[in-house]
Amino acid sequence: MSSLLLRLVCGLLFSALVLGAVVHPPDNLTQGLGMMLPASMLLGVALKGPRRGIIPKKKATARVPTAPEPPGV
């Protein structure tokens, strides 16, 4: 349920950012580029959701210690 809520909030923030850029366009190109990074991150989370926990992590297998070889072999 929390991932759905997070996606909804990110979608609302993205739409607010886009509407703000349409109503009050940025003064120059650098401001527009500065707005694109957070907008793209918000859109990515809104579309894909949080990416943690999708693929379960494998536990590392314990290594079996081998007997050391005798010197001079």
N, CA, C and O of each residue as an XYZ file, in Angstrom:
292
protein
N       0.821     -1.193      0.000
C       0.000      0.000      0.000
C       0.864      1.254      0.000
O       0.514      2.254     -0.627
N       1.996      1.200      0.707
C       2.841      2.383      0.775
C       3.486      2.696     -0.578
O       3.718      3.864     -0.889
N       3.779      1.669     -1.388
C       4.359      1.941     -2.702
C       3.338      2.630     -3.612
O       3.695      3.487     -4.421
N       2.072      2.248     -3.471
C       1.026      2.909     -4.241
C       0.884      4.374     -3.823
O       0.713      5.254     -4.667
N       0.957      4.621     -2.535
C       0.876      5.990     -2.027
C       2.071      6.820     -2.491
O       1.917      7.988     -2.848
N       3.250      6.222     -2.486
C       4.453      6.915     -2.954
C       4.341      7.250     -4.438
O       4.713      8.347     -4.854
N       3.837      6.325     -5.231
C       3.662      6.581     -6.666
C       2.649      7.688     -6.909
O       2.830      8.508     -7.808
N       1.588      7.718     -6.116
C       0.573      8.752     -6.256
C       1.133     10.125     -5.894
O       0.889     11.103     -6.600
N       1.874     10.196     -4.809
C       2.460     11.474     -4.388
C       3.469     11.966     -5.415
O       3.487     13.154     -5.737
N       4.310     11.074     -5.937
C       5.295     11.483     -6.943
C       4.613     11.926     -8.230
O       5.075     12.863     -8.881
N       3.530     11.271     -8.601
C       2.790     11.699     -9.780
C       2.166     13.071     -9.600
O       2.169     13.885    -10.523
N       1.630     13.331     -8.410
C       1.053     14.657     -8.137
C       2.134     15.737     -8.129
O       1.920     16.831     -8.650
N       3.282     15.438     -7.545
C       4.370     16.420     -7.547
C       4.884     16.683     -8.958
O       5.204     17.821     -9.303
N       4.965     15.632     -9.773
C       5.394     15.816    -11.156
C       4.407     16.690    -11.922
O       4.807     17.589    -12.662
N       3.122     16.421    -11.739
C       2.125     17.225    -12.459
C       2.138     18.670    -11.977
O       1.940     19.583    -12.779
N       2.366     18.897    -10.692
C       2.460     20.270    -10.186
C       3.678     20.983    -10.763
O       3.612     22.171    -11.078
N       4.783     20.265    -10.902
C       5.989     20.861    -11.473
C       5.794     21.203    -12.946
O       6.246     22.251    -13.406
N       5.128     20.329    -13.679
C       4.874     20.589    -15.103
C       3.900     21.746    -15.275
O       4.106     22.615    -16.121
N       2.844     21.756    -14.474
C       1.891     22.869    -14.568
C       2.541     24.201    -14.187
O       2.243     25.232    -14.789
N       3.417     24.180    -13.201
C       4.133     25.396    -12.836
C       5.047     25.878    -13.945
O       5.192     27.083    -14.154
N       5.670     24.938    -14.665
C       6.551     25.316    -15.776
C       5.744     25.843    -16.960
O       6.227     26.687    -17.714
N       4.519     25.349    -17.125
C       3.679     25.826    -18.234
C       3.126     27.213    -17.925
O       3.118     28.090    -18.788
N       2.667     27.406    -16.695
C       2.055     28.691    -16.322
C       3.115     29.784    -16.210
O       2.922     30.891    -16.712
N       4.232     29.477    -15.556
C       5.335     30.437    -15.410
C       6.587     29.814    -16.003
O       7.355     29.185    -15.276
N       6.818     29.969    -17.314
C       7.993     29.342    -17.939
C       9.291     29.896    -17.357
O       9.338     31.051    -16.935
N      10.346     29.076    -17.331
C      11.620     29.542    -16.793
C      12.203     30.666    -17.641
O      11.954     30.764    -18.842
N      12.986     31.511    -16.973
C      13.554     32.681    -17.650
C      14.626     32.308    -18.666
O      14.713     32.929    -19.726
N      15.432     31.317    -18.363
C      16.506     30.939    -19.293
C      16.628     29.417    -19.362
O      15.913     28.693    -18.670
N      17.528     28.956    -20.191
C      17.677     27.523    -20.446
C      18.179     26.764    -19.227
O      17.758     25.632    -18.985
N      19.071     27.371    -18.459
C      19.623     26.655    -17.309
C      18.563     26.402    -16.244
O      18.598     25.369    -15.575
N      17.628     27.320    -16.074
C      16.541     27.069    -15.124
C      15.653     25.934    -15.623
O      15.199     25.107    -14.832
N      15.407     25.891    -16.913
C      14.602     24.811    -17.478
C      15.284     23.463    -17.334
O      14.636     22.463    -17.023
N      16.607     23.436    -17.562
C      17.348     22.186    -17.387
C      17.406     21.773    -15.925
O      17.390     20.584    -15.606
N      17.473     22.756    -15.041
C      17.476     22.457    -13.612
C      16.156     21.888    -13.136
O      16.119     21.149    -12.153
N      15.074     22.219    -13.816
C      13.764     21.678    -13.454
C      13.558     20.275    -14.026
O      12.729     19.515    -13.528
N      14.306     19.938    -15.061
C      14.092     18.644    -15.708
C      14.604     17.472    -14.880
O      14.022     16.389    -14.934
N      15.680     17.661    -14.114
C      16.227     16.555    -13.327
C      15.259     16.082    -12.245
O      14.966     14.888    -12.183
N      14.750     16.974    -11.389
C      13.783     16.475    -10.402
C      12.505     15.957    -11.049
O      11.892     15.011    -10.553
N      12.106     16.578    -12.156
C      10.886     16.120    -12.825
C      11.071     14.712    -13.376
O      10.157     13.892    -13.291
N      12.236     14.422    -13.935
C      12.464     13.086    -14.482
C      12.555     12.046    -13.367
O      12.105     10.913    -13.538
N      13.137     12.425    -12.225
C      13.204     11.489    -11.109
C      11.816     11.216    -10.541
O      11.489     10.073    -10.222
N      11.004     12.252    -10.414
C       9.640     12.060     -9.918
C       8.818     11.217    -10.878
O       8.046     10.359    -10.451
N       8.981     11.457    -12.167
C       8.235     10.685    -13.153
C       8.673      9.218    -13.142
O       7.842      8.321    -13.284
N       9.955      8.976    -12.976
C      10.443      7.602    -12.911
C       9.866      6.840    -11.730
O       9.481      5.679    -11.869
N       9.804      7.477    -10.576
C       9.228      6.813     -9.399
C       7.727      6.646     -9.570
O       7.163      5.637     -9.148
N       7.072      7.631    -10.190
C       5.626      7.541    -10.373
C       5.260      6.412    -11.336
O       4.234      5.757    -11.152
N       6.077      6.178    -12.353
C       5.762      5.138    -13.325
C       6.216      3.746    -12.871
O       5.479      2.771    -13.023
N       7.423      3.655    -12.319
C       7.975      2.348    -11.980
C       7.748      1.955    -10.530
O       7.717      0.768    -10.205
N       7.592      2.931     -9.667
C       7.465      2.636     -8.251
C       8.832      2.467     -7.625
O       9.851      2.542     -8.311
N       8.855      2.239     -6.329
C      10.156      2.027     -5.677
C      10.755      0.712     -6.137
O      10.041     -0.286     -6.240
N      12.035      0.691     -6.414
C      12.663     -0.479     -7.025
C      13.295     -1.422     -6.005
O      13.886     -2.426     -6.403
N      13.195     -1.145     -4.727
C      13.808     -2.045     -3.749
C      12.896     -3.236     -3.498
O      11.673     -3.094     -3.482
N      13.462     -4.362     -3.311
C      12.708     -5.548     -2.961
C      12.082     -6.283     -4.130
O      11.304     -7.209     -3.902
N      12.377     -5.924     -5.360
C      11.795     -6.625     -6.495
C      12.503     -7.965     -6.700
O      11.859     -9.006     -6.830
N      13.822     -7.923     -6.726
C      14.609     -9.141     -6.905
C      15.189     -9.507     -5.542
O      15.969     -8.736     -4.983
N      14.827    -10.659     -5.002
C      15.376    -11.019     -3.689
C      16.875    -11.250     -3.784
O      17.364    -11.867     -4.731
N      17.593    -10.751     -2.795
C      19.043    -10.896     -2.795
C      19.418    -12.283     -2.316
O      18.814    -12.827     -1.392
N      20.424    -12.843     -2.960
C      20.901    -14.164     -2.563
C      21.879    -14.000     -1.417
O      22.692    -13.076     -1.397
N      21.787    -14.902     -0.474
C      22.737    -14.880      0.634
C      24.049    -15.491      0.170
O      24.066    -16.454     -0.596
N      25.130    -14.924      0.639
C      26.446    -15.429      0.262
C      26.675    -16.778      0.920
O      26.385    -16.969      2.101
N      27.195    -17.696      0.145
C      27.482    -19.019      0.697
C      28.786    -18.960      1.478
O      29.728    -18.269      1.088
N      28.829    -19.687      2.574
C      30.038    -19.706      3.390
C      31.097    -20.547      2.696
O      30.824    -21.648      2.217
N      32.300    -20.016      2.651
C      33.410    -20.768      2.038
C      33.943    -21.804      3.017
O      34.087    -21.546      4.212
N      34.224    -22.955      2.488
C      34.804    -24.011      3.312
C      36.325    -23.830      3.274
O      36.927    -23.855      2.200
N      36.938    -23.649      4.430
C      38.393    -23.466      4.409
C      39.095    -24.759      3.987
O      38.774    -25.847      4.466
N      40.035    -24.612      3.104
C      40.788    -25.783      2.617
C      42.070    -25.899      3.405
O      42.568    -24.911      3.945
N      42.594    -27.074      3.470
C      43.848    -27.289      4.179
C      44.991    -26.640      3.430
O      45.061    -26.762      2.207
N      45.877    -25.962      4.109
C      47.002    -25.320      3.398
C      47.947    -26.383      2.844
O      48.158    -27.436      3.445
N      48.505    -26.069      1.679
C      49.434    -27.021      1.052
C      50.759    -27.003      1.794
O      51.178    -25.961      2.299
N      51.413    -28.142      1.862
C      52.721    -28.165      2.547
C      53.735    -27.340      1.759
O      53.660    -27.274      0.532
N      54.669    -26.720      2.444
C      55.670    -25.905      1.741
C      56.563    -26.759      0.855
O      56.860    -27.912      1.170
N      56.977    -26.180     -0.241
C      57.882    -26.848     -1.156
C      57.179    -27.746     -2.158
O      57.819    -28.622     -2.739
N      55.925    -27.567     -2.372
C      55.220    -28.416     -3.340
C      55.240    -27.762     -4.682
O      54.701    -28.309     -5.644
